[in-house]
Amino acid sequence: MVTPLKVGVAGLGTVGAALIAQVARQQEALAARCGRAIEIAAVCARSKAKDRGIDLKKVQWFSDPVALARAPGIDVFVELIGGAGDPAKSAVEAALASGKSVVTANKALLAKHGVKLAALAEKHHVALNFEAAVGGAIPIVKTLREGMAGNSFERIYGILNGTCNYILTRMEQDKLPFAECLKEAQRLGYAEADPSFDIEGHDTAQKLAILASLAFGTKVDQSAIYVEGISSIAPADLSAADELGYRVKLLGVAVKTQKGIEQRVHPTMVRKDSAIAQVMGVTNAVTVDAEGINPLTLIGPGAGGAATASAVLSDIGDIARGVRTAPFGRPAALLRSVRKAPMQRHEGGYYIRLLARDKPGTAATIATRLAEQEISLESIVQRHHGRADSDAKAGSVPVILITYATTEDAVRKALAAVGRDRVISGMPQVIRIEKN
Ligand code: HSE
């Protein structure tokens, strides 16, 4: 008879509790699908007394995750502690070094130490699985690593942060202020402990770094990513986007260019009729453009206990079946350093919202500065007070420009010149348009 796979779980927050409940509910199906029972044998959490709504009577308790990682009765160590440093890092290292496979949902740890941990897993011939680190329940890691192992990738882009998508959706649909939507997302358990991590784009960047490595065979390198969050997005941008046929989404984009791999996270205008624009609320989506398969979009729940536990359990299932893949799709030693495409050379269309002085010649000055940088305009709209322009000031009018494809450098230079001309007040709002 095959012995059960003994699992040790470190971290009993929303995801850990959902995982244990799901293992209990799916016991028979899991044993049938994996050819082996899966048993939660030990856990590690700060408080033993806390009621988590799960039965932990038969489970061994540890107070030290590293001790759990090394415990002889455990086959698989599941790390749900989070954070790039200790104790998560030392516990994962201890498990791998003692010949145990690891399943983790820890994007921060992988974005910072992914290559070293992959090498350690390979050295000890064990698995390092992290489906839950990106896109919640969406099986995007396996899609890139196994499902599309024979494809050449051109671009990957996605909504990778449920909190931001939830906030943008509520702001757009219910005309609610940013702060109220953020509070709601926190209450629903989507946001990180420090929500600035979500709204300033760093959570998306960590996930993008992992996806880019899987797609392009490069070392995971978060420092190669240009990052902007959503905190500057105003209701005026969402309503202008709507009128122009767009929606605003926080996207993580990794694209192969002649200058190298461009990796960027920023609020993005996407056409309202595209698949990704339909993705609302906490839902995540990833679109893959691969040679001959263009586009492939996966959409699903991206945050919360059940979504993340689903991905963790699928990784445990692979280990129970005896499946082991190089963590980033190829041996760690074959991952190349990222050749980073400079953001100034990014090419695409731009949405620009300016508060322009309401006097003759202003539009001509702006148009001249754009023309000097060879920026061609697809549309220019001057709004009148009283419309969706709550930030309009007396004596100034919001002007919205949509450019044809140009470069980041040209847009920055043109706007700097417009600023020097003193025909606008405040900072211009700039949102990149992604072709989709
Ligand atoms: N804070 C993350 C999000 C959780 O909002 O998507 C899942 O990684």
Residues whose N, C-alpha, C, O or C-beta is under 5 A from the ligand:
A	BS01	HSE	L160 N161 G162 T163 Y190 A191 E192 D198 G302 A303
